[in-house]
Amino acid sequence: MLKYSERKVKGCKGSD
């Protein structure tokens, strides 16, 4: 889940 986390990290750091 790198690509998914990478994109969420910029938007919401706690959405995974």
C-alpha positions in Angstrom: 0.0 0.0 0.0 2.7 2.5 -1.0 0.9 4.3 -3.8 -2.3 4.5 -1.8 -0.6 5.7 1.4 1.6 8.1 -0.6 -1.5 9.9 -2.0 -3.4 9.8 1.3 -0.4 11.1 3.2 -0.6 14.4 1.3 -4.3 14.7 1.8 -5.0 13.0 5.1 -2.2 11.5 7.2 -4.7 9.2 9.0 -7.0 7.8 6.4 -5.5 4.4 5.9 
